[in-house]
Amino acid sequence: MGDPWKLLEENGLPDGAIRPVGHARSAAAELRLALAEAMRSVEPERREPLLAWLSAFEHHWPRRFGEELGEEGRAALSRLARAPVDANRYLKLRRIAIENLAALRTDG
């Protein structure tokens, strides 16, 4: 696997403004592996984008979230949610994550 952050960004993780994302989802195992690797070295500036992405994914596509990230995704979400966030930045990133994810996850 290459850069886990790049793979997560290709799967909707917000990294700046709303932008077109690819239309091919990564395999669930590959996505879980990228998340695990990212969580091992999550830097403070990447914590909020990752939290926003996981939160939006779980809320709007719960079945897909469970299938693709499962317990690893829930554990990461729980761990990231324990730290304080900048509410305005988080909400902006979450809206971007929803737009990005919608382009990939139109079937539930």
PyMOL commands that set and color helices and strands:
alter all, ss='L'
color gray80, all
select helices_A, chain A and resi 4-10+28-40+44-60+62-68+70-81+87-104
alter helices_A, ss='H'
color red, helices_A
deselect
rebuild
show_as cartoon
